[in-house]
Amino acid sequence: MAEIDIQNFLEECSISSQKAYDAFKNILFEKYEKEEIKKTNHLISPLFTYFENLENKENFEEKYHFSFKKITLGREKKSIKLLQFPSIFSPEEWSFTFYEGLSRLPHSYFSGKKVVELGCGNGWICIAMALNSDLDFIYGLDINPRAITCAKINLAMNAFDDEGIETRTYSGKTFCESLFFGESDLLAYCREENIELDKIIGCIPQVLSPDPEKLIKNISEYSSDEQLYDLSNYCSVKGHVEDEFGLGLIASAIEESLQSLKAGGTIIMNMGGRPGSQVLEGLFKRRGFLVKKIWSTKVTQAQDTDIQALVEIEKRTGHKFEFFMGLDAREPINAQVAEAYGKRGGEIAHSLSVYEAWIPNRKEVQKILDFLKGPNFKETRQLMDLHSEVNEVFEERVNFLSELSLLLGG
């Protein structure tokens, strides 16, 4: 089997980020078949070894427009090899917290389940889930086309060990039998392929883009690193009341899940706590879901997030965002205080939680939402709240509105 010339490969990658991306795409498998994936593994493994043996890795990504890393998974102590492009998120505090929440669930929780991860990035969580939970199959979806190429390379890198022996997942399957990565705007791929899911998981953008119209306009795998990175970092306006909290993309995912979840299926989301628990839980509840928090911690606020925008929302609406004066603080502060504290050099933190939600009346809620998609019901859809703490009231409300939607919709 042929091998790549590492020096020629690096020289090509050094020309530009696009050249680096094309170089990796040229060695990527086309079909999810053992021999094709093994060929990609064979070609890329010496490059990973070369990188690992470098004494000085500083500025490597800046020079060659890619890098590698290896992460070790907590309790399992298993390592995953990862390719990383500058145009996509690398594993960081948010995604590690998300995986921590998922890993706290018993292995049997995913037993035999068909799962999709929204916003899979370089695919590391999908690979980790396949290795460490008893799932049947997991789809990794992302709107960033370079993220999918990167994830498929990472699948190949981890599909065989250093001796060429095929890796087995927790359930005893091969990677070919357990993983798929595809480009998709949220759950579009699952709808197009009529895929029914047991679990939908995701850690997707929760900061409204400073330029929402530009964010998704003419985006392709040939867009700049900055444009593609923003696609993974920001969300655009989705027409939901939650947009101003940066939760519009999650709101869309929740509503789309109704079409793809099997009966009894659940959706698990990693969510920043800045809007406050009432808003976060209300995001699910007003759409007829039941919700619980399965894991929570605090993380340091990213310095590039514009808190001033949140201050303006507080002034306009009276809503108070939730921040903390450091990771050990217990009492929350609002955005205005957080901004002032940060300007004085203080460390600002916010909570980060993993929520699980399920819907007892999926078909009925779907009928209501379908009816409210009409152009005359935008305000009604934004104000809709199906939740009630009294189950009998909730059932009566949902059933009545479902029947009414059918009657008025003809």
BELMODA-V362958 format. One record per residue. RES is the residue in three letters. SS is DSSP state (H for helix, E for strand, L for the rest). D_CENTER is the distance of its C-alpha to the mean C-alpha in Angstrom with 1 decimal. Layout:
# BELMODA-V362958
res->{RES | RES}
ss->{SS | SS}
d_center->{D_CENTER | D_CENTER}
This chain:
# BELMODA-V362958
res->{MET | ALA | GLU | ILE | ASP | ILE | GLN | ASN | PHE | LEU | GLU | GLU | CYS | SER | ILE | SER | SER | GLN | LYS | ALA | TYR | ASP | ALA | PHE | LYS | ASN | ILE | LEU | PHE | GLU | LYS | TYR | GLU | LYS | GLU | GLU | ILE | LYS | LYS | THR | ASN | HIS | LEU | ILE | SER | PRO | LEU | PHE | THR | TYR | PHE | GLU | ASN | LEU | GLU | ASN | LYS | GLU | ASN | PHE | GLU | GLU | LYS | TYR | HIS | PHE | SER | PHE | LYS | LYS | ILE | THR | LEU | GLY | ARG | GLU | LYS | LYS | SER | ILE | LYS | LEU | LEU | GLN | PHE | PRO | SER | ILE | PHE | SER | PRO | GLU | GLU | TRP | SER | PHE | THR | PHE | TYR | GLU | GLY | LEU | SER | ARG | LEU | PRO | HIS | SER | TYR | PHE | SER | GLY | LYS | LYS | VAL | VAL | GLU | LEU | GLY | CYS | GLY | ASN | GLY | TRP | ILE | CYS | ILE | ALA | MET | ALA | LEU | ASN | SER | ASP | LEU | ASP | PHE | ILE | TYR | GLY | LEU | ASP | ILE | ASN | PRO | ARG | ALA | ILE | THR | CYS | ALA | LYS | ILE | ASN | LEU | ALA | MET | ASN | ALA | PHE | ASP | ASP | GLU | GLY | ILE | GLU | THR | ARG | THR | TYR | SER | GLY | LYS | THR | PHE | CYS | GLU | SER | LEU | PHE | PHE | GLY | GLU | SER | ASP | LEU | LEU | ALA | TYR | CYS | ARG | GLU | GLU | ASN | ILE | GLU | LEU | ASP | LYS | ILE | ILE | GLY | CYS | ILE | PRO | GLN | VAL | LEU | SER | PRO | ASP | PRO | GLU | LYS | LEU | ILE | LYS | ASN | ILE | SER | GLU | TYR | SER | SER | ASP | GLU | GLN | LEU | TYR | ASP | LEU | SER | ASN | TYR | CYS | SER | VAL | LYS | GLY | HIS | VAL | GLU | ASP | GLU | PHE | GLY | LEU | GLY | LEU | ILE | ALA | SER | ALA | ILE | GLU | GLU | SER | LEU | GLN | SER | LEU | LYS | ALA | GLY | GLY | THR | ILE | ILE | MET | ASN | MET | GLY | GLY | ARG | PRO | GLY | SER | GLN | VAL | LEU | GLU | GLY | LEU | PHE | LYS | ARG | ARG | GLY | PHE | LEU | VAL | LYS | LYS | ILE | TRP | SER | THR | LYS | VAL | THR | GLN | ALA | GLN | ASP | THR | ASP | ILE | GLN | ALA | LEU | VAL | GLU | ILE | GLU | LYS | ARG | THR | GLY | HIS | LYS | PHE | GLU | PHE | PHE | MET | GLY | LEU | ASP | ALA | ARG | GLU | PRO | ILE | ASN | ALA | GLN | VAL | ALA | GLU | ALA | TYR | GLY | LYS | ARG | GLY | GLY | GLU | ILE | ALA | HIS | SER | LEU | SER | VAL | TYR | GLU | ALA | TRP | ILE | PRO | ASN | ARG | LYS | GLU | VAL | GLN | LYS | ILE | LEU | ASP | PHE | LEU | LYS | GLY | PRO | ASN | PHE | LYS | GLU | THR | ARG | GLN | LEU | MET | ASP | LEU | HIS | SER | GLU | VAL | ASN | GLU | VAL | PHE | GLU | GLU | ARG | VAL | ASN | PHE | LEU | SER | GLU | LEU | SER | LEU | LEU | LEU | GLY | GLY}
ss->{L | L | L | L | L | H | H | H | H | H | H | H | H | H | H | L | H | H | H | H | H | H | H | H | H | L | L | L | L | L | L | L | L | H | H | H | H | H | H | H | H | H | H | H | H | H | H | H | H | H | H | H | H | L | L | L | L | L | L | H | H | H | H | H | L | L | E | E | E | E | E | E | E | L | L | L | L | E | E | E | E | E | E | E | L | L | L | L | L | L | L | L | H | H | H | H | H | H | H | H | H | H | H | L | L | L | H | H | H | H | L | L | L | E | E | E | E | E | L | L | L | L | L | H | H | H | H | H | H | H | H | H | L | L | L | L | E | E | E | E | E | E | L | L | H | H | H | H | H | H | H | H | H | H | H | H | H | H | L | E | L | L | L | L | L | E | L | L | L | L | L | L | L | L | L | L | L | L | E | E | E | E | E | L | L | L | L | H | H | H | H | H | L | L | L | L | E | E | E | E | E | E | L | L | L | L | L | E | L | L | L | H | H | H | H | L | L | L | L | L | L | L | L | L | H | H | H | H | H | H | H | H | H | L | E | L | L | L | L | L | H | H | H | H | H | L | L | H | H | H | H | H | H | H | H | H | H | H | H | H | E | E | E | E | E | E | E | E | E | E | E | E | H | H | H | L | H | H | H | H | H | H | H | H | H | L | L | L | E | E | E | E | E | E | E | E | E | E | E | E | L | L | L | L | L | L | H | H | H | H | H | H | H | H | H | H | H | L | L | L | L | L | E | E | E | L | L | L | L | L | L | L | E | L | H | H | H | H | H | H | H | H | H | L | L | L | L | E | E | E | E | E | E | E | E | E | E | E | E | L | L | H | H | H | H | H | H | H | H | H | H | L | L | L | H | H | H | H | H | H | H | H | H | L | L | L | L | L | L | L | H | H | H | H | H | H | H | H | H | H | H | H | H | H | H | H | H | H | H | L}
d_center->{36.1 | 35.8 | 34.1 | 32.7 | 34.9 | 32.7 | 34.7 | 34.7 | 31.0 | 30.4 | 32.9 | 31.2 | 27.8 | 29.6 | 30.7 | 27.4 | 23.6 | 24.1 | 26.7 | 24.5 | 21.8 | 24.6 | 26.1 | 23.2 | 22.7 | 26.4 | 26.0 | 23.0 | 23.9 | 24.2 | 24.3 | 22.7 | 26.1 | 27.2 | 29.6 | 27.4 | 24.6 | 27.4 | 28.7 | 25.5 | 25.4 | 29.1 | 28.7 | 25.9 | 27.0 | 30.0 | 27.9 | 25.7 | 28.9 | 30.5 | 27.7 | 27.9 | 31.6 | 31.6 | 33.3 | 31.8 | 28.2 | 28.4 | 27.6 | 26.7 | 23.5 | 25.4 | 28.2 | 26.5 | 23.1 | 21.2 | 21.2 | 20.6 | 19.7 | 20.0 | 18.2 | 19.9 | 18.3 | 20.1 | 22.4 | 22.2 | 23.3 | 21.9 | 21.0 | 18.4 | 19.4 | 17.0 | 17.7 | 16.2 | 16.8 | 17.2 | 15.3 | 11.8 | 10.3 | 12.1 | 11.3 | 12.3 | 13.1 | 9.9 | 8.2 | 11.7 | 12.1 | 9.3 | 11.0 | 14.3 | 13.7 | 12.9 | 15.9 | 18.2 | 18.2 | 21.1 | 20.9 | 22.5 | 19.9 | 18.0 | 21.4 | 21.9 | 18.6 | 16.7 | 12.9 | 10.0 | 6.3 | 4.5 | 3.1 | 5.1 | 7.1 | 10.4 | 9.8 | 11.0 | 9.4 | 10.5 | 13.8 | 14.2 | 13.7 | 16.2 | 18.5 | 18.5 | 18.2 | 20.5 | 18.2 | 19.8 | 17.1 | 13.4 | 11.9 | 9.0 | 8.4 | 7.7 | 10.2 | 11.3 | 14.2 | 14.8 | 11.4 | 12.6 | 16.0 | 14.9 | 13.0 | 16.2 | 18.4 | 16.7 | 17.2 | 20.8 | 21.3 | 20.6 | 22.2 | 25.6 | 27.1 | 29.5 | 32.4 | 30.8 | 30.3 | 27.5 | 24.7 | 24.5 | 21.6 | 22.2 | 23.5 | 25.8 | 24.3 | 23.7 | 20.5 | 21.9 | 22.2 | 18.8 | 16.0 | 15.2 | 12.9 | 13.2 | 12.8 | 11.9 | 11.4 | 9.3 | 11.7 | 14.6 | 15.0 | 15.5 | 17.9 | 19.8 | 20.2 | 21.0 | 18.6 | 18.9 | 16.3 | 16.9 | 13.5 | 10.2 | 7.4 | 3.9 | 3.2 | 3.8 | 7.4 | 10.3 | 13.2 | 15.4 | 16.6 | 20.2 | 20.9 | 18.8 | 21.1 | 20.9 | 17.1 | 16.8 | 20.5 | 21.6 | 18.5 | 18.9 | 18.7 | 21.8 | 20.6 | 20.9 | 18.6 | 18.5 | 17.6 | 14.7 | 13.4 | 13.8 | 11.7 | 8.6 | 10.3 | 11.8 | 11.9 | 15.2 | 17.5 | 16.9 | 20.2 | 19.2 | 21.1 | 17.9 | 17.4 | 19.5 | 17.4 | 14.3 | 13.0 | 13.9 | 10.6 | 9.8 | 13.5 | 13.3 | 10.6 | 13.0 | 16.0 | 14.9 | 14.2 | 18.0 | 18.8 | 16.9 | 17.2 | 20.4 | 22.8 | 21.8 | 18.1 | 15.5 | 12.1 | 10.4 | 8.2 | 8.0 | 10.2 | 12.5 | 16.1 | 17.8 | 18.6 | 20.2 | 19.8 | 21.9 | 19.7 | 16.5 | 18.3 | 20.2 | 17.2 | 17.2 | 21.0 | 22.4 | 20.8 | 22.6 | 20.0 | 21.0 | 18.7 | 18.9 | 17.5 | 17.1 | 16.5 | 16.9 | 17.9 | 18.6 | 17.3 | 19.2 | 18.5 | 17.5 | 20.7 | 19.5 | 18.3 | 21.2 | 22.4 | 25.4 | 23.5 | 22.8 | 26.4 | 27.5 | 25.5 | 27.3 | 30.6 | 30.1 | 28.8 | 29.9 | 26.5 | 25.9 | 22.7 | 22.3 | 22.5 | 24.5 | 27.2 | 25.7 | 23.8 | 26.8 | 27.6 | 27.8 | 28.7 | 26.3 | 27.4 | 26.5 | 25.2 | 28.7 | 29.8 | 26.6 | 27.3 | 30.9 | 30.2 | 27.8 | 30.5 | 33.0 | 30.9 | 29.4 | 26.0 | 23.6 | 21.0 | 18.8 | 17.4 | 13.9 | 13.7 | 12.0 | 13.4 | 14.4 | 16.0 | 18.3 | 20.8 | 24.5 | 25.7 | 23.1 | 25.6 | 27.5 | 24.5 | 23.5 | 27.1 | 27.1 | 23.9 | 25.3 | 28.6 | 27.2 | 25.5 | 29.0 | 29.8 | 32.1 | 29.7 | 27.1 | 28.5 | 29.0 | 25.4 | 24.2 | 26.8 | 26.2 | 25.9 | 26.5 | 26.2 | 29.3 | 30.0 | 32.8 | 31.6 | 34.7 | 34.1 | 30.5 | 31.7 | 34.6 | 32.5 | 29.9 | 32.6 | 34.8 | 32.2 | 31.2 | 34.8 | 35.4 | 32.6 | 34.2 | 37.6 | 36.8 | 34.6 | 37.5}
